[in-house]
Amino acid sequence: MKKLILDLDTGVDDALAISYALGSPEVELIGICGTYGNVLLQQGMRNSLAITDLYGHPEVKVYPGLPHASKTDSFAVGEVSAFIHGKNGIGEAQIPDSSRSPESQSAVDFIIDAVKMYGNDLVYVPTGPMTNIAAALKKAPEIAHEIGKIVLMGGALTVCGNVSPWAEANISQDPDAANELFRSGAPVTMIGLDVTLQTLLTYKETARWRDLHNAAGDFLATMTDFYIKAYETTAPALGGCGLHDPLAVAVAIDPTLVTTLPRNLKVETEGPTRGRTIGDNDRLNDQVKTTQAAISVDVPRFLNEFMTRITRLAQSVG
């Protein structure tokens, strides 16, 4: 069985990513790394601990990552993030705090140790900024060639960005770290806005969760309805909310859900287009392509898997 690490700034779609992972028997979620983005580091770790407890999985440990970008010394949650995810990051849904605390070991060291232990059987899925994995690669560069695969949610190759015409939110939080990851030689699959904005959830689906009449179903419905309502303001033409982070987890489990384009990518780190994900001209003709960029997705199959797995998980915990 593949071992899975999630690296999360636990907002709404990160919470849905946790749900998808715990509802997937093909993988074992061995840990969650905390990061910043949708919320501050501490709030995100609080959410991850509370969500795993809600689902009856207190064995999933949470490791503190870096609280800000690699070349800054602070971080503040943006107004747009608070509007989309709520001030608590989970759509103002209320679930009990966990009695557990984050681990004393850092996320960076946990990533390195896990690669050393599991090697090719390890799948790492970052759905926030790439700060933790970049720091791990700096400390132990050999893990780029020892890890099984990295499936990240971030970037935009064939569509516009969502924080600027060229930059996607996760990449824009720490373009330098993302560039280091893309150019490290690690096997990366990029699940960007090209595909995540095609995977939409509506109130029709969340009603199925509310109809479960249990704590897990109420949490999922309340949280995701908040998210959908925010999308009605920020992206009214879509007709639902994008399932960004859950799609990355789904592809980590079943790569056939997407069609990918092999490219050696980089992130622009200077000038007005800082944060843009684009082909790396310096490696254009390299025979080995280290990044697969998703460009299309089997939407009906993914949405069916998404609803089936998460609904089954919610039903199981009562």
C-alpha positions as CSV (number, residue, x, y, z in Angstrom):
1,M,0.0,0.0,0.0
2,K,1.3,3.5,-0.9
3,K,2.1,5.9,1.9
4,L,0.7,9.4,1.6
5,I,1.7,12.7,3.1
6,L,-0.5,15.8,2.7
7,D,1.0,19.3,3.1
8,L,-1.9,21.6,3.8
9,D,-2.9,25.2,4.6
10,T,-6.1,23.7,5.8
11,G,-8.9,25.6,4.3
12,V,-12.1,24.2,2.8
13,D,-10.7,22.3,-0.2
14,D,-7.8,21.1,2.0
15,A,-10.3,19.7,4.4
16,L,-12.0,17.9,1.5
17,A,-8.6,16.6,0.4
18,I,-8.1,15.1,3.9
19,S,-11.6,13.5,3.6
20,Y,-10.8,12.1,0.2
21,A,-7.5,10.6,1.4
22,L,-9.1,9.0,4.5
23,G,-11.9,7.6,2.3
24,S,-9.4,5.9,-0.1
25,P,-8.4,2.4,0.9
26,E,-5.6,2.4,-1.7
27,V,-3.4,4.6,0.4
28,E,-2.4,5.1,4.1
29,L,-2.3,8.7,5.2
30,I,0.8,8.7,7.4
31,G,1.0,12.4,8.3
32,I,-0.1,15.9,7.6
33,C,2.4,18.8,7.3
34,G,1.2,22.2,8.3
35,T,1.8,25.3,6.2
36,Y,0.4,28.8,5.7
37,G,-1.8,30.3,3.0
38,N,-5.6,30.0,3.4
39,V,-5.0,30.5,7.2
40,L,-2.0,30.9,9.5
41,L,0.1,27.8,10.2
42,Q,-1.4,27.3,13.7
43,Q,-5.0,27.6,12.6
44,G,-4.4,25.2,9.7
45,M,-2.8,22.6,12.1
46,R,-5.8,23.0,14.5
47,N,-8.1,22.3,11.6
48,S,-6.2,19.2,10.5
49,L,-6.2,17.7,14.0
50,A,-9.9,18.4,14.5
51,I,-10.9,17.0,11.1
52,T,-8.9,13.8,11.5
53,D,-10.5,13.4,15.0
54,L,-13.9,13.9,13.6
55,Y,-13.4,11.1,11.2
56,G,-12.0,8.8,13.9
57,H,-8.4,8.9,12.7
58,P,-6.3,10.2,15.6
59,E,-3.4,8.1,14.4
60,V,-2.8,10.7,11.7
61,K,-0.1,13.0,13.1
62,V,0.3,16.7,12.2
63,Y,3.8,18.2,11.8
64,P,4.5,22.0,12.0
65,G,6.0,23.4,8.8
66,L,7.4,26.8,8.1
67,P,5.1,29.7,8.9
68,H,6.0,32.0,6.0
69,A,7.7,32.0,2.5
70,S,11.3,31.1,2.2
71,K,12.5,34.7,1.5
72,T,10.2,36.6,3.9
73,D,10.0,36.8,7.6
74,S,6.2,37.0,8.1
75,F,2.8,36.1,6.7
76,A,-0.7,37.5,7.0
77,V,-3.9,35.9,5.6
78,G,-5.3,37.9,2.7
79,E,-8.8,39.3,2.8
80,V,-9.8,37.2,-0.2
81,S,-8.7,34.0,1.5
82,A,-10.7,34.8,4.6
83,F,-13.7,35.6,2.4
84,I,-13.5,32.3,0.5
85,H,-12.6,30.0,3.4
86,G,-13.9,31.8,6.4
87,K,-11.9,33.3,9.2
88,N,-11.4,29.8,10.7
89,G,-10.5,28.3,7.3
90,I,-13.3,25.8,7.3
91,G,-16.2,27.9,6.2
92,E,-17.1,28.9,9.8
93,A,-18.2,25.3,10.4
94,Q,-17.8,24.4,14.1
95,I,-16.1,21.2,15.1
96,P,-14.5,20.4,18.5
97,D,-10.8,21.1,19.0
98,S,-8.6,18.0,19.2
99,S,-7.1,17.0,22.5
100,R,-3.9,16.3,20.5
101,S,-1.2,18.8,19.7
102,P,1.1,19.0,16.7
103,E,4.2,16.9,16.9
104,S,7.6,18.2,18.1
105,Q,9.3,17.0,14.9
106,S,9.3,19.6,12.1
107,A,7.5,18.9,8.9
108,V,10.8,19.3,7.0
109,D,12.4,16.5,9.0
110,F,9.3,14.3,8.8
111,I,9.3,14.6,5.0
112,I,13.0,13.6,4.8
113,D,12.6,10.7,7.3
114,A,9.5,9.4,5.4
115,V,11.4,9.4,2.1
116,K,14.2,7.5,3.6
117,M,11.8,5.0,5.1
118,Y,9.4,4.5,2.3
119,G,11.3,5.6,-0.9
120,N,9.3,4.8,-4.0
121,D,6.2,3.9,-2.0
122,L,5.8,7.4,-0.8
123,V,3.5,9.9,-2.4
124,Y,3.7,13.5,-1.2
125,V,0.8,15.9,-2.0
126,P,1.4,19.6,-1.2
127,T,-1.8,21.7,-1.7
128,G,-0.4,25.0,-0.4
129,P,2.9,26.8,-0.9
130,M,5.9,24.6,-1.6
131,T,8.0,26.1,1.2
132,N,8.3,22.8,3.3
133,I,9.3,20.6,0.4
134,A,11.8,23.2,-0.9
135,A,13.4,23.3,2.6
136,A,13.5,19.5,2.7
137,L,15.2,19.4,-0.7
138,K,17.7,22.0,0.5
139,K,18.6,20.0,3.6
140,A,18.6,16.6,1.8
141,P,18.8,17.1,-2.0
142,E,19.1,13.4,-2.6
143,I,15.4,12.9,-1.7
144,A,14.5,14.3,-5.1
145,H,15.6,11.0,-6.6
146,E,14.4,8.8,-3.8
147,I,10.7,9.8,-3.4
148,G,8.0,8.0,-5.3
149,K,6.2,11.0,-6.6
150,I,5.0,14.5,-5.8
151,V,1.5,15.5,-6.9
152,L,1.0,19.2,-6.2
153,M,-2.0,21.5,-6.4
154,G,-0.8,24.7,-7.9
155,G,0.1,26.5,-11.1
156,A,-1.6,27.4,-14.3
157,L,-0.1,26.5,-17.7
158,T,-2.8,26.9,-20.3
159,V,-5.2,29.2,-18.4
160,C,-4.9,32.5,-16.5
161,G,-3.9,32.6,-12.8
162,N,-6.4,33.4,-10.0
163,V,-4.4,36.0,-8.1
164,S,-3.1,37.7,-11.2
165,P,-3.4,37.1,-15.0
166,W,-0.4,34.8,-14.8
167,A,0.0,33.4,-11.2
168,E,-2.0,30.8,-9.2
169,A,-2.4,31.3,-5.5
170,N,-0.3,28.5,-4.0
171,I,2.7,29.2,-6.3
172,S,2.4,32.9,-5.7
173,Q,2.8,32.4,-1.9
174,D,6.4,31.3,-2.5
175,P,7.5,31.4,-6.1
176,D,11.1,30.8,-5.1
177,A,10.3,27.5,-3.3
178,A,8.1,26.3,-6.2
179,N,10.9,27.1,-8.7
180,E,13.4,25.1,-6.6
181,L,11.0,22.1,-6.6
182,F,10.4,22.2,-10.3
183,R,14.1,22.4,-11.1
184,S,15.2,19.8,-8.5
185,G,14.7,16.8,-10.7
186,A,12.0,15.3,-8.4
187,P,9.1,13.5,-10.2
188,V,6.3,16.1,-10.1
189,T,2.8,16.1,-11.4
190,M,1.2,19.6,-11.5
191,I,-2.5,19.7,-10.9
192,G,-3.2,23.3,-11.8
193,L,-6.1,25.5,-12.5
194,D,-6.1,24.0,-16.0
195,V,-8.0,21.0,-14.6
196,T,-9.2,22.0,-11.1
197,L,-11.6,24.6,-12.4
198,Q,-13.3,22.0,-14.5
199,T,-14.2,20.0,-11.4
200,L,-17.1,21.8,-9.7
201,L,-19.3,20.9,-6.8
202,T,-22.8,22.4,-6.3
203,Y,-25.4,22.6,-3.5
204,K,-27.0,19.5,-5.0
205,E,-24.1,17.4,-3.8
206,T,-23.7,19.1,-0.5
207,A,-27.4,18.3,0.2
208,R,-26.5,14.6,0.1
209,W,-24.1,15.2,3.0
210,R,-26.6,17.1,5.0
211,D,-29.1,14.3,4.5
212,L,-26.8,12.0,6.4
213,H,-28.0,13.7,9.6
214,N,-24.7,13.2,11.4
215,A,-21.8,15.3,12.6
216,A,-19.5,14.5,9.7
217,G,-22.2,15.2,7.1
218,D,-23.3,18.5,8.7
219,F,-19.6,19.6,8.8
220,L,-19.0,18.8,5.2
221,A,-22.3,20.5,4.0
222,T,-21.9,23.6,6.2
223,M,-18.2,24.1,5.2
224,T,-18.7,23.5,1.5
225,D,-21.9,25.6,1.2
226,F,-19.8,28.5,2.6
227,Y,-17.2,27.9,-0.1
228,I,-19.8,27.6,-2.9
229,K,-21.4,30.9,-1.8
230,A,-18.0,32.6,-1.9
231,Y,-17.5,31.3,-5.5
232,E,-20.9,32.9,-6.4
233,T,-19.2,36.2,-5.8
234,T,-15.6,35.6,-6.9
235,A,-16.4,33.4,-10.0
236,P,-20.1,33.5,-10.7
237,A,-19.7,32.1,-14.2
238,L,-18.4,28.7,-12.9
239,G,-21.6,27.5,-11.4
240,G,-20.0,25.8,-8.4
241,C,-16.8,25.6,-6.4
242,G,-13.5,24.2,-7.7
243,L,-12.3,21.0,-6.2
244,H,-8.7,22.0,-6.3
245,D,-7.0,20.1,-3.5
246,P,-9.1,16.9,-3.6
247,L,-8.3,16.5,-7.3
248,A,-4.6,16.4,-6.5
249,V,-5.2,13.7,-3.9
250,A,-7.3,11.8,-6.4
251,V,-4.6,11.9,-9.1
252,A,-2.0,10.8,-6.6
253,I,-4.1,7.7,-6.1
254,D,-5.3,7.2,-9.7
255,P,-3.1,9.1,-12.3
256,T,-5.5,8.0,-15.1
257,L,-8.0,10.7,-14.0
258,V,-6.0,13.3,-15.9
259,T,-4.1,13.6,-19.2
260,T,-0.7,15.3,-18.7
261,L,1.8,17.1,-20.8
262,P,5.5,16.3,-20.1
263,R,7.4,19.5,-19.6
264,N,10.4,20.7,-17.6
265,L,8.9,23.7,-15.8
266,K,10.1,26.6,-13.9
267,V,8.5,29.5,-11.9
268,E,9.4,33.0,-12.8
269,T,10.8,34.7,-9.7
270,E,11.6,38.1,-10.9
271,G,9.8,41.0,-12.5
272,P,6.1,41.6,-13.2
273,T,5.3,38.0,-14.0
274,R,6.7,36.6,-10.7
275,G,4.8,33.5,-9.9
276,R,4.1,32.3,-13.4
277,T,4.5,28.6,-14.1
278,I,6.0,28.1,-17.6
279,G,8.3,25.9,-19.6
280,D,12.0,26.1,-18.7
281,N,13.9,27.1,-21.9
282,D,17.2,25.9,-20.3
283,R,15.8,22.4,-20.2
284,L,13.6,22.4,-23.2
285,N,15.6,19.8,-25.1
286,D,16.4,17.6,-22.1
287,Q,15.4,14.0,-22.9
288,V,14.0,13.5,-19.4
289,K,11.0,15.5,-18.5
290,T,10.6,15.7,-14.7
291,T,7.2,17.4,-14.6
292,Q,3.9,16.2,-15.9
293,A,1.4,19.1,-16.2
294,A,-2.3,18.1,-16.2
295,I,-4.2,19.6,-19.1
296,S,-7.5,17.6,-19.1
297,V,-9.5,15.6,-16.5
298,D,-12.2,13.0,-16.6
299,V,-14.7,15.1,-14.8
300,P,-17.6,12.7,-14.4
301,R,-15.4,9.9,-13.1
302,F,-13.6,12.1,-10.7
303,L,-16.8,13.6,-9.3
304,N,-18.3,10.2,-8.9
305,E,-15.2,9.0,-7.0
306,F,-15.2,12.2,-4.9
307,M,-18.8,11.9,-3.8
308,T,-18.6,8.1,-3.3
309,R,-15.5,8.1,-1.2
310,I,-16.3,11.1,1.0
311,T,-19.9,10.2,1.5
312,R,-19.0,6.7,2.5
313,L,-16.4,8.0,5.0
314,A,-19.0,10.4,6.5
315,Q,-21.5,7.6,6.8
316,S,-19.0,5.4,8.5
317,V,-18.4,7.7,11.5
318,G,-22.0,8.3,12.4
